[in-house]
């Protein structure tokens, strides 16, 4: 049967796998259809896209600075940096739960139904 979140439990004696009911799939696809161009998205998703676009440069600069300061190295590129760790900064970030907060901020647009390809970055 279908439970409250739209998932169907496997048939008795079956594999026990769960799948979305057809009703729940049609409801979710209306908001989370990655094939829809941005001009036909719900207003709430368009607002998330606009806000994400307005914060992108600032967020990217902040993440780059954090990555560069988390290690000691002469390499200015955050993706190839490979120096010894800045243990004090890493400890402070961990104690402040900064990484968890940043990850929630980064994941928020996707949790609201935004596809990466709609962002245009």
For each residue, the residues with C-beta under 8 A, 3 or more apart:
1: 8 9
2: 6 7 8 21 23 24
3: 6 7 8 9
4:
5: 24
6: 2 3 20 21 23 24 25 27 28
7: 2 3 18 19 20 21 24
8: 1 2 3 18 19 20 21
9: 1 3 16 18
10: 14 15 16 17 18
11: 14
12:
13:
14: 10 11 17
15: 10
16: 9 10
17: 10 14
18: 7 8 9 10
19: 7 8
20: 6 7 8 24 25 28
21: 2 6 7 8 24 25
22: 25 26
23: 2 6 26 27
24: 2 5 6 7 20 21 27 28
25: 6 20 21 22 28 29
26: 22 23 29 30
27: 6 23 24 30 31
28: 6 20 24 25 31 32
29: 25 26 32 33
30: 26 27 33
31: 27 28 42 45 113
32: 28 29 113
33: 29 30 36
34: 115 117
35:
36: 33 40 41
37: 40 41
38: 41 46 49 118
39:
40: 36 37
41: 36 37 38 45 46 49 113 118
42: 31 45 46 113
43: 46 47
44: 47 48 112
45: 31 41 42 48 49 112 113 114
46: 38 41 42 43 49 50
47: 43 44 50 51
48: 44 45 51 52 108 109 112 113 114
49: 38 41 45 46 52 53 109 114 118 119
50: 46 47 53 54
51: 47 48 54 55
52: 48 49 55 56 109 114 119
53: 49 50 56 119 120
54: 50 51
55: 51 52 58 59
56: 52 53 59 60 119 121
57: 60 61
58: 55 61 62
59: 55 56 62 63 105 106
60: 56 57 63 64
61: 57 58 64 65
62: 58 59 65 66
63: 59 60 66 67 78 102
64: 60 61 67 68 78
65: 61 62 68 69
66: 62 63 69 70 93 98 102
67: 63 64 70 71 78 81
68: 64 65 71 76 78 81
69: 65 66 86 89
70: 66 67 85 86 89 90 93
71: 67 68 81 82 83 84 85 86
72: 83 84 85 86
73: 81 82 83 84
74: 83
75: 80 81 82 83
76: 68
77: 80 81
78: 63 64 67 68 81
79:
80: 75 77
81: 67 68 71 73 75 77 78
82: 71 73 75
83: 71 72 73 74 75
84: 71 72 73
85: 70 71 72 90
86: 69 70 71 72 89 90
87: 90 91
88: 91 92
89: 69 70 86 92 93
90: 70 85 86 87 93 94
91: 87 88 94 95
92: 88 89 95 96 98
93: 66 70 89 90 96 98 99
94: 90 91 97 98 99
95: 91 92
96: 92 93
97: 94 100 101
98: 66 92 93 94 101 102
99: 93 94 102 103
100: 97 103 104
101: 97 98 104 105
102: 63 66 98 99 105 106
103: 99 100 106 107
104: 100 101 107 108
105: 59 101 102 108
106: 59 102 103
107: 103 104 110 111
108: 48 104 105 111 112
109: 48 49 52 112 114 119
110: 107 113 114 115 116
111: 107 108
112: 44 45 48 108 109
113: 31 32 41 42 45 48 110
114: 45 48 49 52 109 110 118 119
115: 34 110 118 119
116: 110 119
117: 34
118: 38 41 49 114 115
119: 49 52 53 56 109 114 115 116
120: 53
121: 56
